[in-house]
């Protein structure tokens, strides 16, 4: 991964009406709301659990390891960055413990608003938190669902390993790449 040189995908500005949302309580942890990144008109919406670090300790912009791995896999699969929009179940980065179930149930409403507005052709849930939240089923997991397509709330949906898991366990990277290639193949047929 050292030869890959990532660049930050442009951040999608949080709608004014949502910037000061305090319903889930994560605002108390001091993190700002991140609506998404990439092309808001993209046909592919990738859903992660929550935003990662965007700035280093000095406040300089950076691309975190999760996004580096995700960008590398999408590029290697033949997807163009203009085809991709990344968003999150939680719109703020948790930095301390929080009530996970309550917070996810509140924050999924923001995602539903995005879906209604953006209407992507394909949704890819990355990692078990995103899968279980989007599928609204705690019994499902990436391992059992990957490699196939599902109709969830009217959207063509597939799942993939979380890029951070693939980064920490390199044996999962080929599977993440396979999952992104499945998406690229579907895009070619559209």
LINSULSUL-V424698 format. One record per residue. N is the residue number from 1. NEAR is the number of other ideal C-beta (glycine too) atoms within 10 Angstrom. Layout:
BEGIN
n=N near=NEAR
n=N near=NEAR
END
This chain:
BEGIN
n=1 near=11
n=2 near=4
n=3 near=5
n=4 near=11
n=5 near=9
n=6 near=17
n=7 near=9
n=8 near=13
n=9 near=19
n=10 near=12
n=11 near=15
n=12 near=18
n=13 near=12
n=14 near=17
n=15 near=14
n=16 near=7
n=17 near=8
n=18 near=13
n=19 near=13
n=20 near=9
n=21 near=18
n=22 near=8
n=23 near=12
n=24 near=21
n=25 near=14
n=26 near=23
n=27 near=15
n=28 near=11
n=29 near=13
n=30 near=10
n=31 near=19
n=32 near=12
n=33 near=21
n=34 near=21
n=35 near=19
n=36 near=27
n=37 near=20
n=38 near=22
n=39 near=19
n=40 near=17
n=41 near=10
n=42 near=21
n=43 near=18
n=44 near=24
n=45 near=25
n=46 near=27
n=47 near=26
n=48 near=24
n=49 near=23
n=50 near=19
n=51 near=25
n=52 near=18
n=53 near=15
n=54 near=18
n=55 near=10
n=56 near=10
n=57 near=7
n=58 near=6
n=59 near=8
n=60 near=7
n=61 near=9
n=62 near=17
n=63 near=17
n=64 near=20
n=65 near=16
n=66 near=23
n=67 near=23
n=68 near=17
n=69 near=25
n=70 near=28
n=71 near=23
n=72 near=22
n=73 near=24
n=74 near=26
n=75 near=14
n=76 near=15
n=77 near=18
n=78 near=14
n=79 near=20
n=80 near=13
n=81 near=15
n=82 near=13
n=83 near=18
n=84 near=24
n=85 near=23
n=86 near=26
n=87 near=25
n=88 near=27
n=89 near=22
n=90 near=26
n=91 near=24
n=92 near=23
n=93 near=19
n=94 near=17
n=95 near=11
n=96 near=9
n=97 near=7
n=98 near=17
n=99 near=11
n=100 near=13
n=101 near=10
n=102 near=12
n=103 near=19
n=104 near=20
n=105 near=13
n=106 near=16
n=107 near=21
n=108 near=15
n=109 near=13
n=110 near=23
n=111 near=22
n=112 near=11
n=113 near=14
n=114 near=22
n=115 near=18
n=116 near=8
n=117 near=9
n=118 near=17
n=119 near=12
n=120 near=22
n=121 near=14
n=122 near=21
n=123 near=23
n=124 near=26
n=125 near=29
n=126 near=28
n=127 near=23
n=128 near=19
n=129 near=19
n=130 near=26
n=131 near=30
n=132 near=19
n=133 near=24
n=134 near=24
n=135 near=18
n=136 near=11
n=137 near=11
n=138 near=11
n=139 near=7
n=140 near=17
n=141 near=15
n=142 near=22
n=143 near=12
n=144 near=11
n=145 near=18
n=146 near=18
n=147 near=13
n=148 near=10
n=149 near=14
n=150 near=16
n=151 near=8
n=152 near=17
n=153 near=11
n=154 near=8
n=155 near=15
n=156 near=16
n=157 near=22
n=158 near=21
n=159 near=30
n=160 near=29
n=161 near=24
n=162 near=24
n=163 near=28
n=164 near=20
n=165 near=19
n=166 near=25
n=167 near=19
n=168 near=12
n=169 near=11
n=170 near=10
n=171 near=7
n=172 near=19
n=173 near=19
n=174 near=12
n=175 near=19
n=176 near=26
n=177 near=18
n=178 near=15
n=179 near=21
n=180 near=27
n=181 near=16
n=182 near=20
n=183 near=25
n=184 near=16
n=185 near=11
n=186 near=17
n=187 near=17
n=188 near=8
n=189 near=5
n=190 near=8
END
